[in-house]
Amino acid sequence: MAVGENEERETDGTAEVNAAGVWLVEDLVVQVPGFEGAYESHVFNEHGVLPHVFFWDVVQDTVHSYLAQDAPDGPDWRGVLDFLEEQTRRRVPGAIEVIVTSFLYDLPYEGEPGYGIAAHLGPAMKERNLQLRPWCGAASPDKATTTDAGNTP
C-alpha cells in the first residue's frame, strides 16, 4: 500500500513523551513556589519549554535550597522532592525520563556539596536513584548519620 492510500500511520509516541515532560515542568512551577522566574526566563530564552534543560535549574535551585536551609528566596527543597516523588510513583512516560535523567542523574555525588539530599529521597525516587548509582545503597559503617547542611537522613 502506498503512502496516502488510507494508510494509518503509527507514531512512535515522541509527541506524547515530550508533552509529558512539558506538563511535568508546568505542574512543578504551579505546585512548588520559587520557580516562576526561572520558568519565565527559560521560556523566553528557549522559545518554549525544554524539560531537560529546565531541570538543570531545578537541580541547582533544589540543592541550593537544601544547603541554605530555610532561605527566604527560591523553592523549598522538601516541596520539590515531595512533588517529584509523587510524579515518580505515577510512572508517566516522558515525565519519568526527565526526573531520572535530568534530576536524579544530576544530583551531587558523594563528596560534593549537597550530596546529603539523596538521603531525603522518597522510596520511588530512591529506587530509581539506586538503579543509576548502585553504590549508593551500600551503607558505610564509618559514615556519620548527619549529612551536609546539618540535615539528618
Disulfide bonds with the S-S distance in Angstrom:
none
